[in-house]
Amino acid sequence: MSSVVIRATPVVDDARLLDLLDDGERERADRRRDPNPFVTAHALLRRLVADETGADPRAIEFEKRCATCGTDKHGKPHVVGHRDLFVSVSYGERAAVAAVTRLGEVGVDVEDFASTDFDGFPSVTLDASEQGYFADLTGNDLLAARATTWARKEAILKATGHGLVVDPSEVLVSAPDVPAELLEWKAKEHPPGPTQVRDVSMPWPDHRAAVAVLTDRELDLDVHTA
Ligand SMILES: CC(C)(COP(=O)(O)OP(=O)(O)OC[C@H]1O[C@@H](n2cnc3c(N)ncnc32)[C@H](O)[C@@H]1OP(=O)(O)O)[C@@H](O)C(=O)NCCC(=O)NCCS
């Protein structure tokens, strides 16, 4: 397998996908006003893991572990019985992305421009040293730069398992117009070891995505879009 296999798909309304999910996932889907993003994403992840392991997608079991409180009720997902396989999934209203690798803990994130279109974005997301790059940008250029940066930071925080318990403004990444890189970890939480980050090209012009893996090995991305 390539070092990181990534699949992206538009969110679909297809009841047959429910057959791939387990009871817990179906219950979670039922509780959502719009279940389609959740169902699309979890079916995508199951199919990806199935293709990598040879398992029946319906038979795959996921377990969770919260890096902050230790519970198994929420947090980063892992595949039961495959400790050497690392997975991540991300979804929004219109797109879902899943990633699998054996290199190390992985985080994937997809963002649409609308989700970064709010006035407080710089203070919530950026360190003071990162804000200069964004100062002269407007319109779609600004939203694209924000989505790129946000996706990189969230991918890193999903790889570490912290999620937004760590303030993303304390995770410094390279400017959006240069290759993705974790530059500095200012958060009080224990910093990750070697961390690789890459932008992941999306077929939708108003989406940006990134993947991060806790490894010192170079990433070879194999990206498929439905
Ligand atoms: C992880 C997180 C950043 C994802 O946010 P998001 O943009 O809404 O969602 P995405 O679509 O990109 O990713 C969602 C998926 O991330 C995964 N995920 C959840 N928590 C995660 C974590 N701590 N680390 C890595 N992945 C996580 C799950 O697979 C989740 O999908 P699911 O909820 O459908 O099962 C956010 O949910 C978060 O910060 N969670 C941690 C909160 C926390 O730990 N609080 C302390 C509790 S003690």
PDBQT file of the ligand as one rigid body, heavy atoms in Angstrom, charges set to zero:
ROOT
HETATM    1  C1  LIG A 301     -11.525  16.165  16.559  1.00  0.00    +0.000 C 
HETATM    2  C2  LIG A 301     -12.272  17.440  16.221  1.00  0.00    +0.000 C 
HETATM    3  C3  LIG A 301     -11.255  18.554  16.007  1.00  0.00    +0.000 C 
HETATM    4  C4  LIG A 301     -13.046  17.170  14.916  1.00  0.00    +0.000 C 
HETATM    5  O1  LIG A 301     -13.866  18.221  14.666  1.00  0.00    +0.000 OA
HETATM    6  P1  LIG A 301     -14.805  18.444  13.388  1.00  0.00    +0.000 P 
HETATM    7  O2  LIG A 301     -14.183  19.445  12.491  1.00  0.00    +0.000 OA
HETATM    8  O3  LIG A 301     -16.125  18.734  13.900  1.00  0.00    +0.000 OA
HETATM    9  O4  LIG A 301     -14.947  17.075  12.679  1.00  0.00    +0.000 OA
HETATM   10  P2  LIG A 301     -14.252  16.269  11.504  1.00  0.00    +0.000 P 
HETATM   11  O5  LIG A 301     -15.343  15.934  10.568  1.00  0.00    +0.000 OA
HETATM   12  O6  LIG A 301     -13.023  16.878  10.924  1.00  0.00    +0.000 OA
HETATM   13  O7  LIG A 301     -13.777  14.935  12.268  1.00  0.00    +0.000 OA
HETATM   14  C5  LIG A 301     -14.695  14.171  12.985  1.00  0.00    +0.000 C 
HETATM   15  C6  LIG A 301     -14.061  12.861  13.337  1.00  0.00    +0.000 C 
HETATM   16  O8  LIG A 301     -12.835  13.064  14.028  1.00  0.00    +0.000 OA
HETATM   17  C7  LIG A 301     -12.608  11.912  14.846  1.00  0.00    +0.000 C 
HETATM   18  N1  LIG A 301     -12.212  12.385  16.158  1.00  0.00    +0.000 N 
HETATM   19  C8  LIG A 301     -12.992  12.741  17.202  1.00  0.00    +0.000 A 
HETATM   20  N2  LIG A 301     -12.217  13.125  18.226  1.00  0.00    +0.000 NA
HETATM   21  C9  LIG A 301     -10.944  13.007  17.818  1.00  0.00    +0.000 A 
HETATM   22  C10 LIG A 301      -9.702  13.252  18.443  1.00  0.00    +0.000 A 
HETATM   23  N3  LIG A 301      -9.611  13.690  19.715  1.00  0.00    +0.000 N 
HETATM   24  N4  LIG A 301      -8.567  13.034  17.725  1.00  0.00    +0.000 NA
HETATM   25  C11 LIG A 301      -8.636  12.587  16.459  1.00  0.00    +0.000 A 
HETATM   26  N5  LIG A 301      -9.793  12.339  15.814  1.00  0.00    +0.000 NA
HETATM   27  C12 LIG A 301     -10.930  12.553  16.505  1.00  0.00    +0.000 A 
HETATM   28  C13 LIG A 301     -13.877  11.078  14.851  1.00  0.00    +0.000 C 
HETATM   29  O9  LIG A 301     -13.696  10.009  13.937  1.00  0.00    +0.000 OA
HETATM   30  C14 LIG A 301     -14.884  12.057  14.310  1.00  0.00    +0.000 C 
HETATM   31  O10 LIG A 301     -15.936  11.464  13.599  1.00  0.00    +0.000 OA
HETATM   32  P3  LIG A 301     -17.304  11.052  14.352  1.00  0.00    +0.000 P 
HETATM   33  O11 LIG A 301     -17.564  12.096  15.395  1.00  0.00    +0.000 OA
HETATM   34  O12 LIG A 301     -18.334  11.031  13.292  1.00  0.00    +0.000 OA
HETATM   35  O13 LIG A 301     -17.058   9.702  14.922  1.00  0.00    +0.000 OA
HETATM   36  C15 LIG A 301     -13.244  17.863  17.357  1.00  0.00    +0.000 C 
HETATM   37  O14 LIG A 301     -14.315  16.949  17.385  1.00  0.00    +0.000 OA
HETATM   38  C16 LIG A 301     -12.557  17.886  18.697  1.00  0.00    +0.000 C 
HETATM   39  O15 LIG A 301     -11.830  18.807  19.004  1.00  0.00    +0.000 OA
HETATM   40  N6  LIG A 301     -12.750  16.843  19.489  1.00  0.00    +0.000 N 
HETATM   41  C17 LIG A 301     -12.006  16.679  20.740  1.00  0.00    +0.000 C 
HETATM   42  C18 LIG A 301     -12.802  17.255  21.873  1.00  0.00    +0.000 C 
HETATM   43  C19 LIG A 301     -12.234  16.732  23.161  1.00  0.00    +0.000 C 
HETATM   44  O16 LIG A 301     -11.401  15.865  23.194  1.00  0.00    +0.000 OA
HETATM   45  N7  LIG A 301     -12.718  17.303  24.253  1.00  0.00    +0.000 N 
HETATM   46  C20 LIG A 301     -12.296  16.847  25.539  1.00  0.00    +0.000 C 
HETATM   47  C21 LIG A 301     -13.192  15.774  26.003  1.00  0.00    +0.000 C 
HETATM   48  S1  LIG A 301     -12.644  15.130  27.546  1.00  0.00    +0.000 SA
ENDROOT
TORSDOF 0
